[in-house]
């Protein structure tokens, strides 16, 4: 992907372990995984379907409030 080999990834992992400690690495990994998952959903357009439903519901509520 970025031309990183096993040795480079190992060095990055060791540096992250030294900086953040063993207790924080699972939390950081979990947060990173959620961010990537949300980004993929946003790019694929899954959220746009939910947004369209929300807009339709909002329009229905607005039309109910207006006197006819």
PyMOL commands that place a pseudoatom at each C-alpha (Angstrom):
pseudoatom trace, name=CA, resn=UNK, resi=1, chain=A, elem=C, hetatm=0, pos=[0.000, 0.000, 0.000]
pseudoatom trace, name=CA, resn=UNK, resi=2, chain=A, elem=C, hetatm=0, pos=[2.570, 2.565, 1.069]
pseudoatom trace, name=CA, resn=UNK, resi=3, chain=A, elem=C, hetatm=0, pos=[5.585, 0.374, 0.404]
pseudoatom trace, name=CA, resn=UNK, resi=4, chain=A, elem=C, hetatm=0, pos=[5.884, -0.580, 4.075]
pseudoatom trace, name=CA, resn=UNK, resi=5, chain=A, elem=C, hetatm=0, pos=[7.473, -3.899, 4.760]
pseudoatom trace, name=CA, resn=UNK, resi=6, chain=A, elem=C, hetatm=0, pos=[7.375, -6.086, 7.844]
pseudoatom trace, name=CA, resn=UNK, resi=7, chain=A, elem=C, hetatm=0, pos=[10.347, -4.363, 9.467]
pseudoatom trace, name=CA, resn=UNK, resi=8, chain=A, elem=C, hetatm=0, pos=[8.862, -0.893, 9.064]
pseudoatom trace, name=CA, resn=UNK, resi=9, chain=A, elem=C, hetatm=0, pos=[5.513, -1.984, 10.498]
pseudoatom trace, name=CA, resn=UNK, resi=10, chain=A, elem=C, hetatm=0, pos=[7.265, -3.628, 13.437]
pseudoatom trace, name=CA, resn=UNK, resi=11, chain=A, elem=C, hetatm=0, pos=[9.214, -0.428, 14.170]
pseudoatom trace, name=CA, resn=UNK, resi=12, chain=A, elem=C, hetatm=0, pos=[6.002, 1.641, 14.024]
pseudoatom trace, name=CA, resn=UNK, resi=13, chain=A, elem=C, hetatm=0, pos=[4.272, -0.796, 16.394]
pseudoatom trace, name=CA, resn=UNK, resi=14, chain=A, elem=C, hetatm=0, pos=[7.162, -0.674, 18.884]
pseudoatom trace, name=CA, resn=UNK, resi=15, chain=A, elem=C, hetatm=0, pos=[7.182, 3.139, 18.829]
pseudoatom trace, name=CA, resn=UNK, resi=16, chain=A, elem=C, hetatm=0, pos=[3.397, 3.221, 19.365]
pseudoatom trace, name=CA, resn=UNK, resi=17, chain=A, elem=C, hetatm=0, pos=[3.755, 0.759, 22.240]
pseudoatom trace, name=CA, resn=UNK, resi=18, chain=A, elem=C, hetatm=0, pos=[6.397, 2.948, 23.877]
pseudoatom trace, name=CA, resn=UNK, resi=19, chain=A, elem=C, hetatm=0, pos=[4.382, 6.160, 23.429]
pseudoatom trace, name=CA, resn=UNK, resi=20, chain=A, elem=C, hetatm=0, pos=[0.876, 4.953, 24.345]
pseudoatom trace, name=CA, resn=UNK, resi=21, chain=A, elem=C, hetatm=0, pos=[1.577, 1.915, 26.524]
pseudoatom trace, name=CA, resn=UNK, resi=22, chain=A, elem=C, hetatm=0, pos=[0.019, -1.530, 26.349]
pseudoatom trace, name=CA, resn=UNK, resi=23, chain=A, elem=C, hetatm=0, pos=[-3.261, -0.444, 27.975]
pseudoatom trace, name=CA, resn=UNK, resi=24, chain=A, elem=C, hetatm=0, pos=[-4.174, 2.169, 25.372]
pseudoatom trace, name=CA, resn=UNK, resi=25, chain=A, elem=C, hetatm=0, pos=[-3.302, 0.262, 22.190]
pseudoatom trace, name=CA, resn=UNK, resi=26, chain=A, elem=C, hetatm=0, pos=[-6.545, -1.792, 22.112]
pseudoatom trace, name=CA, resn=UNK, resi=27, chain=A, elem=C, hetatm=0, pos=[-8.595, 1.400, 22.565]
pseudoatom trace, name=CA, resn=UNK, resi=28, chain=A, elem=C, hetatm=0, pos=[-6.681, 3.150, 19.801]
pseudoatom trace, name=CA, resn=UNK, resi=29, chain=A, elem=C, hetatm=0, pos=[-7.106, 0.158, 17.480]
pseudoatom trace, name=CA, resn=UNK, resi=30, chain=A, elem=C, hetatm=0, pos=[-10.823, -0.017, 18.204]
pseudoatom trace, name=CA, resn=UNK, resi=31, chain=A, elem=C, hetatm=0, pos=[-11.271, 3.689, 17.539]
pseudoatom trace, name=CA, resn=UNK, resi=32, chain=A, elem=C, hetatm=0, pos=[-9.297, 3.469, 14.324]
pseudoatom trace, name=CA, resn=UNK, resi=33, chain=A, elem=C, hetatm=0, pos=[-11.370, 0.501, 13.152]
pseudoatom trace, name=CA, resn=UNK, resi=34, chain=A, elem=C, hetatm=0, pos=[-14.636, 2.347, 13.840]
pseudoatom trace, name=CA, resn=UNK, resi=35, chain=A, elem=C, hetatm=0, pos=[-13.369, 5.407, 11.990]
pseudoatom trace, name=CA, resn=UNK, resi=36, chain=A, elem=C, hetatm=0, pos=[-12.421, 3.355, 8.929]
pseudoatom trace, name=CA, resn=UNK, resi=37, chain=A, elem=C, hetatm=0, pos=[-15.780, 1.532, 9.002]
pseudoatom trace, name=CA, resn=UNK, resi=38, chain=A, elem=C, hetatm=0, pos=[-17.714, 4.819, 9.196]
pseudoatom trace, name=CA, resn=UNK, resi=39, chain=A, elem=C, hetatm=0, pos=[-15.624, 6.274, 6.382]
pseudoatom trace, name=CA, resn=UNK, resi=40, chain=A, elem=C, hetatm=0, pos=[-16.379, 3.278, 4.153]
pseudoatom trace, name=CA, resn=UNK, resi=41, chain=A, elem=C, hetatm=0, pos=[-20.102, 3.602, 4.915]
pseudoatom trace, name=CA, resn=UNK, resi=42, chain=A, elem=C, hetatm=0, pos=[-19.999, 7.284, 4.039]
pseudoatom trace, name=CA, resn=UNK, resi=43, chain=A, elem=C, hetatm=0, pos=[-18.188, 6.678, 0.776]
pseudoatom trace, name=CA, resn=UNK, resi=44, chain=A, elem=C, hetatm=0, pos=[-20.446, 3.808, -0.273]
pseudoatom trace, name=CA, resn=UNK, resi=45, chain=A, elem=C, hetatm=0, pos=[-23.568, 5.927, 0.260]
pseudoatom trace, name=CA, resn=UNK, resi=46, chain=A, elem=C, hetatm=0, pos=[-25.292, 3.834, 2.924]
pseudoatom trace, name=CA, resn=UNK, resi=47, chain=A, elem=C, hetatm=0, pos=[-25.764, 6.907, 5.099]
pseudoatom trace, name=CA, resn=UNK, resi=48, chain=A, elem=C, hetatm=0, pos=[-27.387, 8.833, 2.241]
pseudoatom trace, name=CA, resn=UNK, resi=49, chain=A, elem=C, hetatm=0, pos=[-30.382, 6.461, 2.364]
pseudoatom trace, name=CA, resn=UNK, resi=50, chain=A, elem=C, hetatm=0, pos=[-30.855, 7.193, 6.052]
pseudoatom trace, name=CA, resn=UNK, resi=51, chain=A, elem=C, hetatm=0, pos=[-30.478, 10.930, 5.454]
pseudoatom trace, name=CA, resn=UNK, resi=52, chain=A, elem=C, hetatm=0, pos=[-33.102, 10.821, 2.695]
pseudoatom trace, name=CA, resn=UNK, resi=53, chain=A, elem=C, hetatm=0, pos=[-35.537, 9.073, 5.043]
pseudoatom trace, name=CA, resn=UNK, resi=54, chain=A, elem=C, hetatm=0, pos=[-34.898, 11.729, 7.679]
pseudoatom trace, name=CA, resn=UNK, resi=55, chain=A, elem=C, hetatm=0, pos=[-35.582, 14.517, 5.176]
pseudoatom trace, name=CA, resn=UNK, resi=56, chain=A, elem=C, hetatm=0, pos=[-38.871, 12.893, 4.098]
pseudoatom trace, name=CA, resn=UNK, resi=57, chain=A, elem=C, hetatm=0, pos=[-39.966, 12.583, 7.725]
pseudoatom trace, name=CA, resn=UNK, resi=58, chain=A, elem=C, hetatm=0, pos=[-39.067, 16.219, 8.377]
pseudoatom trace, name=CA, resn=UNK, resi=59, chain=A, elem=C, hetatm=0, pos=[-41.097, 17.341, 5.336]
pseudoatom trace, name=CA, resn=UNK, resi=60, chain=A, elem=C, hetatm=0, pos=[-44.094, 15.340, 6.544]
pseudoatom trace, name=CA, resn=UNK, resi=61, chain=A, elem=C, hetatm=0, pos=[-43.883, 16.964, 9.980]
pseudoatom trace, name=CA, resn=UNK, resi=62, chain=A, elem=C, hetatm=0, pos=[-43.591, 20.437, 8.429]
pseudoatom trace, name=CA, resn=UNK, resi=63, chain=A, elem=C, hetatm=0, pos=[-46.634, 19.862, 6.236]
pseudoatom trace, name=CA, resn=UNK, resi=64, chain=A, elem=C, hetatm=0, pos=[-48.665, 18.741, 9.271]
pseudoatom trace, name=CA, resn=UNK, resi=65, chain=A, elem=C, hetatm=0, pos=[-47.866, 21.967, 11.123]
pseudoatom trace, name=CA, resn=UNK, resi=66, chain=A, elem=C, hetatm=0, pos=[-48.952, 24.265, 8.291]
pseudoatom trace, name=CA, resn=UNK, resi=67, chain=A, elem=C, hetatm=0, pos=[-52.660, 25.180, 8.236]
pseudoatom trace, name=CA, resn=UNK, resi=68, chain=A, elem=C, hetatm=0, pos=[-54.464, 24.233, 5.060]
for i in range(1, 68): cmd.bond("trace and resi %d" % i, "trace and resi %d" % (i + 1))
show_as sticks, trace
zoom trace
